[in-house]
Amino acid sequence: MGNQFKSALLGFFICVILVRTDGMAQQESRYPDSPDKSKLRYVTLGMAATYGITMTGLYQLWYKNYPMTTFRFFNDSKDWLQMDKAGHAYSTYLLGDLTYGVFRNTGLSNKKAAIYGALTGWIAVTSVEFFDAHYEGWGFSWADVGANTLGTALFTGQQLAWSEQRLLLKYSFRTTTYPQYRPSTLGSNFIEESVKDYNGQSYWLSANLKSFARWEFLPDWLNLAVGYSAAGLLGGSENPEFDKGARLPHFERERQFYLSPDIDFTKIPTKHKGIRVLFKVLNAFKLPAPALRLQDGNVRFLGIYH
């Protein structure tokens, strides 16, 4: 349930960002040796309430009008050329990072904040599978759970090993021509397409070069990103021939890989707290840049890719 899941958790992401922004605006980068129990209690209750509201909204907006079934499993590991799985990994990575910041601002140690943040992100995303398991048309997906775990592990492992994120997961989006053929599946406007059209989405693993190479001439903020996307997707496991009685054109379903320079905005020094918050938000996205694309064995240089 990659598309609907992202839409349903959007409100949760926004609330977590707001809580983190408040904390970043009021505190310096130094943290106390022990947690502020009052603040920790406030944050925990706030997250629990936000989670409950988000899941209630998810039920009302999506599941309410669908018939329920007994608990069932669903193997969607091959759907959408695994683009939805990349989205799941990205979501848990991002949510783990955001909630880590919230817990860290209460004074928890790096280790505890990383573990609590990662668990919060993983539980929030994975609990959607239990909704899917009881409704016709979906089911509990172990592939989704695996992707969730991968994203969580990427964040937690780095935070525990290095106390920083040297490998970032990022997202970018561009509009494509595919939604015009199946707008109900791929979206009918920009907002819907950004979460439904897997042809326009790209997911990136962005590595900070100086964190690994330690070469003095490298700027602290310079990253190199490897991206993954797909093209020709009109359906999950395969492209349908017809949609609502109309014959659809034939498209080859293809994987695409990219290599592109990138920026780690958190490595840009600034004393302005608001700018630090902005940089943290920008770090969730891969900005347009030149790229090399590998598709069907052919390499092509793109002046600007987003």
C-alpha positions as CSV (number, residue, x, y, z in Angstrom):
1,M,0.0,0.0,0.0
2,G,2.8,2.4,-0.9
3,N,0.8,5.3,-2.4
4,Q,-2.0,5.5,0.2
5,F,0.4,4.9,3.1
6,K,2.5,7.9,2.2
7,S,-0.6,10.2,1.9
8,A,-2.0,9.0,5.2
9,L,1.2,9.6,7.1
10,L,1.8,13.1,5.6
11,G,0.1,14.7,8.5
12,F,2.2,12.7,10.9
13,F,5.4,13.9,9.2
14,I,4.2,17.5,9.4
15,C,3.4,17.3,13.1
16,V,6.8,15.7,13.9
17,I,8.6,18.4,11.8
18,L,6.7,21.1,13.7
19,V,7.7,19.6,17.1
20,R,11.3,19.3,16.0
21,T,11.3,22.8,14.6
22,D,10.1,24.2,17.9
23,G,12.9,22.4,19.8
24,M,15.6,23.5,17.4
25,A,14.4,27.1,17.6
26,Q,14.7,27.2,21.4
27,Q,17.8,25.2,22.1
28,E,21.5,25.3,21.2
29,S,23.2,22.3,19.7
30,R,24.4,21.3,23.2
31,Y,22.2,18.9,25.1
32,P,22.0,18.3,28.8
33,D,23.5,15.1,30.3
34,S,20.1,13.8,31.4
35,P,16.6,14.2,29.8
36,D,14.1,16.7,30.8
37,K,11.4,14.3,32.0
38,S,8.6,16.8,31.7
39,K,9.6,17.6,28.1
40,L,10.1,13.9,27.3
41,R,6.6,13.1,28.7
42,Y,5.1,15.9,26.6
43,V,6.8,14.7,23.4
44,T,5.8,11.1,24.0
45,L,2.2,12.0,24.6
46,G,2.2,14.3,21.6
47,M,3.5,11.6,19.3
48,A,1.1,9.0,20.6
49,A,-1.8,11.5,20.1
50,T,-0.7,12.4,16.6
51,Y,-0.3,8.7,15.7
52,G,-3.8,8.0,16.9
53,I,-5.3,10.9,15.0
54,T,-3.4,9.9,11.8
55,M,-4.5,6.3,11.9
56,T,-8.1,7.3,12.6
57,G,-8.0,9.6,9.7
58,L,-6.5,6.8,7.6
59,Y,-9.4,4.6,8.4
60,Q,-12.0,7.2,7.7
61,L,-10.5,8.4,4.5
62,W,-9.4,5.1,3.0
63,Y,-10.6,1.9,4.6
64,K,-14.1,2.7,5.9
65,N,-15.9,1.9,2.7
66,Y,-14.0,-1.3,1.8
67,P,-15.2,-4.7,3.0
68,M,-13.3,-6.4,5.8
69,T,-11.8,-9.9,5.6
70,T,-10.0,-12.2,7.9
71,F,-6.3,-11.6,8.4
72,R,-4.5,-12.3,5.1
73,F,-1.0,-12.0,3.6
74,F,-0.2,-10.5,0.3
75,N,3.0,-10.9,-1.8
76,D,3.6,-7.6,-3.6
77,S,7.4,-7.9,-3.7
78,K,7.5,-7.6,-7.5
79,D,5.0,-4.8,-7.9
80,W,6.0,-1.4,-9.4
81,L,9.5,-2.7,-10.0
82,Q,10.0,-2.3,-6.2
83,M,9.6,1.5,-6.4
84,D,7.0,1.4,-3.6
85,K,9.5,-0.6,-1.5
86,A,12.1,2.2,-2.0
87,G,9.3,4.6,-0.8
88,H,8.8,2.5,2.3
89,A,12.5,2.5,3.2
90,Y,12.7,6.3,2.6
91,S,9.6,6.9,4.8
92,T,11.0,5.0,7.8
93,Y,14.4,6.5,7.4
94,L,13.0,10.0,7.3
95,L,10.6,9.5,10.2
96,G,13.4,7.9,12.2
97,D,15.6,10.9,11.6
98,L,12.9,13.4,12.5
99,T,11.8,11.6,15.7
100,Y,15.4,11.2,16.7
101,G,15.7,14.9,16.6
102,V,12.6,15.3,18.8
103,F,13.9,12.9,21.4
104,R,17.4,14.4,21.3
105,N,16.0,17.8,22.1
106,T,14.6,16.4,25.4
107,G,18.1,15.6,26.5
108,L,18.3,11.9,25.7
109,S,21.7,10.5,24.7
110,N,22.5,9.9,21.1
111,K,22.1,6.2,21.6
112,K,18.7,6.3,23.3
113,A,17.3,9.0,20.9
114,A,18.4,6.9,17.9
115,I,16.8,3.8,19.2
116,Y,13.5,5.5,20.3
117,G,13.3,7.5,17.1
118,A,13.9,4.4,14.9
119,L,11.4,2.4,16.8
120,T,8.8,5.2,16.5
121,G,9.3,5.4,12.8
122,W,9.2,1.7,12.2
123,I,6.1,1.1,14.3
124,A,4.2,4.0,12.7
125,V,4.9,2.8,9.2
126,T,4.6,-0.9,9.8
127,S,1.3,-0.7,11.7
128,V,-0.3,0.2,8.4
129,E,0.2,-3.4,7.3
130,F,-2.2,-4.5,9.9
131,F,-4.9,-2.3,8.4
132,D,-4.1,-3.8,5.0
133,A,-4.3,-7.4,6.3
134,H,-8.0,-7.0,7.1
135,Y,-9.3,-5.5,3.9
136,E,-10.1,-6.9,0.5
137,G,-7.7,-6.0,-2.2
138,W,-4.7,-5.8,0.1
139,G,-2.9,-7.9,2.7
140,F,0.0,-8.0,5.1
141,S,3.1,-7.6,3.0
142,W,6.4,-9.0,4.4
143,A,8.1,-7.2,1.6
144,D,6.9,-3.9,2.9
145,V,8.0,-4.8,6.4
146,G,11.4,-5.7,5.0
147,A,11.7,-2.3,3.3
148,N,10.6,-0.6,6.4
149,T,13.3,-2.4,8.4
150,L,16.0,-1.6,5.9
151,G,15.2,2.2,6.1
152,T,15.2,2.0,9.9
153,A,18.4,0.1,10.0
154,L,20.2,2.5,7.7
155,F,19.4,5.4,10.0
156,T,20.0,3.6,13.3
157,G,23.2,1.9,12.3
158,Q,24.8,5.2,11.2
159,Q,23.7,7.1,14.3
160,L,25.0,4.5,16.6
161,A,28.3,4.0,14.7
162,W,29.1,7.6,13.7
163,S,26.7,9.8,15.6
164,E,25.8,11.3,12.2
165,Q,24.2,10.4,8.9
166,R,26.9,10.0,6.3
167,L,24.6,8.1,3.9
168,L,21.3,10.0,3.3
169,L,18.1,8.7,1.7
170,K,16.5,11.3,-0.5
171,Y,13.5,11.7,-2.8
172,S,12.9,13.7,-6.0
173,F,10.0,14.0,-8.3
174,R,9.3,15.1,-11.9
175,T,6.0,15.0,-13.8
176,T,5.5,12.4,-16.5
177,T,3.0,11.7,-19.3
178,Y,1.9,8.4,-17.8
179,P,-0.9,9.6,-15.4
180,Q,-3.0,10.8,-18.3
181,Y,-3.7,7.2,-19.2
182,R,-4.7,6.0,-15.7
183,P,-5.3,9.1,-13.5
184,S,-7.3,7.2,-10.9
185,T,-4.2,5.0,-10.3
186,L,-1.3,7.4,-11.0
187,G,-2.9,10.7,-10.0
188,S,-4.9,13.5,-11.6
189,N,-3.0,16.5,-10.3
190,F,0.5,17.4,-9.1
191,I,0.0,16.5,-5.5
192,E,-1.6,13.1,-6.3
193,E,1.1,12.3,-8.9
194,S,3.9,13.1,-6.5
195,V,2.8,10.2,-4.3
196,K,1.1,7.9,-6.9
197,D,3.1,8.1,-10.1
198,Y,6.1,5.9,-9.5
199,N,7.4,6.8,-13.0
200,G,8.1,10.3,-11.7
201,Q,9.7,9.4,-8.4
202,S,13.4,8.8,-7.8
203,Y,15.0,7.6,-4.6
204,W,18.6,8.4,-3.8
205,L,21.4,7.1,-1.6
206,S,23.5,10.2,-1.1
207,A,27.0,9.8,0.4
208,N,29.0,12.6,2.0
209,L,32.4,12.4,0.3
210,K,34.5,14.0,2.9
211,S,33.1,11.8,5.7
212,F,34.7,8.9,3.9
213,A,37.6,10.3,1.9
214,R,38.8,12.9,4.4
215,W,40.5,14.8,1.6
216,E,41.0,18.4,2.7
217,F,40.2,19.9,-0.8
218,L,36.7,18.5,-0.7
219,P,34.0,20.9,0.6
220,D,32.2,19.5,3.7
221,W,28.8,19.6,2.0
222,L,29.6,17.8,-1.3
223,N,27.8,14.4,-1.7
224,L,27.7,11.8,-4.5
225,A,24.2,10.2,-5.0
226,V,23.1,7.0,-6.6
227,G,19.5,7.1,-7.7
228,Y,16.9,4.6,-8.7
229,S,13.6,5.1,-10.7
230,A,11.4,3.3,-13.2
231,A,9.5,4.1,-16.4
232,G,6.6,2.6,-18.3
233,L,4.6,1.7,-15.2
234,L,0.8,1.7,-15.6
235,G,0.1,-1.0,-13.1
236,G,1.6,-2.9,-10.2
237,S,2.6,-6.4,-11.3
238,E,2.0,-5.7,-15.0
239,N,0.5,-3.1,-17.3
240,P,-3.2,-3.6,-18.1
241,E,-4.4,-3.6,-21.7
242,F,-7.5,-1.7,-20.8
243,D,-8.7,0.9,-18.3
244,K,-12.4,1.7,-17.9
245,G,-13.0,0.2,-21.4
246,A,-10.3,2.2,-23.1
247,R,-7.3,0.5,-24.7
248,L,-4.0,1.6,-23.2
249,P,-0.8,2.1,-25.1
250,H,2.0,-0.4,-24.6
251,F,5.0,0.7,-22.6
252,E,8.1,-1.3,-21.7
253,R,8.6,-1.4,-17.9
254,E,12.2,-0.4,-17.3
255,R,14.5,0.3,-14.4
256,Q,16.7,3.4,-14.4
257,F,19.9,4.1,-12.4
258,Y,21.6,7.5,-11.9
259,L,24.8,9.0,-10.6
260,S,24.7,12.6,-9.7
261,P,26.4,15.2,-7.4
262,D,24.4,16.3,-4.4
263,I,24.5,18.6,-1.3
264,D,24.3,17.7,2.4
265,F,22.8,21.0,3.6
266,T,23.5,20.1,7.2
267,K,27.2,20.4,6.5
268,I,26.9,24.0,5.5
269,P,27.9,26.1,8.6
270,T,25.3,28.7,9.8
271,K,24.6,30.3,13.1
272,H,21.0,31.1,12.1
273,K,18.6,28.6,13.8
274,G,15.9,29.1,11.2
275,I,18.4,28.4,8.4
276,R,19.4,25.2,10.1
277,V,15.8,24.1,10.2
278,L,15.4,24.9,6.5
279,F,18.6,23.0,5.7
280,K,17.3,19.9,7.6
281,V,14.1,20.0,5.6
282,L,15.9,20.4,2.3
283,N,18.1,17.4,3.1
284,A,15.1,15.1,2.6
285,F,15.1,16.0,-1.1
286,K,17.6,15.5,-4.0
287,L,17.9,18.9,-5.8
288,P,18.1,19.0,-9.6
289,A,21.6,18.5,-10.9
290,P,23.5,17.0,-13.8
291,A,23.4,13.2,-13.9
292,L,24.5,10.0,-15.7
293,R,21.6,7.7,-16.4
294,L,21.9,4.0,-17.0
295,Q,18.9,2.5,-18.7
296,D,18.6,-0.8,-20.6
297,G,22.4,-1.0,-20.9
298,N,22.8,2.5,-22.3
299,V,24.5,5.5,-20.5
300,R,23.2,9.0,-21.1
301,F,24.3,12.3,-19.7
302,L,21.5,14.6,-18.5
303,G,22.2,18.3,-18.1
304,I,19.7,18.6,-15.3
305,Y,17.8,15.7,-13.7
306,H,15.2,16.0,-11.0
